[in-house]
């Protein structure tokens, strides 16, 4: 059992039911599931309305938690900290960082969230990053989902990290994404990464276009236009 509430936030990920069950077994108690909400910012804000405690675990719909993760050993967030992020292993390029990782987040911070392309970067207060890894981000469930992950992440990294990461660190991550060759559907993740970098260059002339990165329909249309309807259900 844990002293925190927990939410599993999914949209259309084929493995979401099994990954939700895995998170629930590992954290203990009830892990609420919010599914299919259109618009990432709206989905995160709705998470704040379905929990009963101010601090809660938040897992994305493609997060495979390590089964030895111990929620009882997790300390509450300090005053002034809005979110803690545990690292996740990337299955297509071997990177291990906060992308897709487990979060401990304040309900009050979500309610006061500002505007940012990387939605959770707009939380008030400080964000801290845990030193160890909590699981694997299993975004590579279909060609489309692998492509979308590479496209969104590298578009945001190429634009400039909203978490204050140095440019050389962002460039190293982009390089790893664009040469992804491990795991299932890695070529689609690599293609998405390259196309995301190109998109960031195009959108630099009209920054409002970056809002498209949080529009599931726009992303699917972009993928289909470039690669055909290669979506594989899991």
C-alpha positions, 0 to 999 in steps of 0.5 A: 500500500502507499500513502499516495493516490495514483492515476494511470493516464491512457489515450489509445495505447494497445497495451494500456489495460495490461500496463494499468494492471501492472501498475496497480499490482505494484503500487497496491490499492486502487490506481484510477484510470483516465482514458481517451481524453482528447487534448493532453493539457485537458487530460492532465488537468482532469487527473487532478479532479479524480484524486482525493489527495494532493500528492499522487502518482501519475503513470502514462498509458505506455509506462511499464513499472518495474515490479520491484518499485517500492511505493512505501519508500517514497517520500512526499514532495517538499514544500515548493516542489510540484513534481518528482520524475523517475527515469524510464528506459527507452526501448529503441535507443537505450536512453534512460531519463525522465521521458515517459517516467513515473511521476509524483505530482501535486493536484494543486500544481496541475490546477495552476498549470500554465502554458507550455508545449511540454505540458508538465513543464508549465507547472508552478514551483520546482520539478525534481528528478529522482536518481533511479529508474522506475520502469520502461516507457513502452511507447513502441507498441505500433509503428504509429506510436513509435513514430509519434514518440520520436516526433514529439520528443525531438520536435520539443528538444530541437525547439529548446528544452522547457526543463532548462536542459543544456543545448548539448544534452538535448542534441545528444538525445536527439542524436540517439533518437534519430539513430534508434535501432533497438526494439520493435518499430525502432525505424519508425521512432527514428523516422519520427525523430528526424521528421520532428527536428524538421518540423521544429525548424519549420515551426520556428517561423510560427511558434503557434504550430507547436500546439499541434504536438498535443493534438492526437488527430493532427499527429495521426494525419501527419504520420499517415501522410508520410508513411501510410496507414501502417498502424498495427493494433496490439 
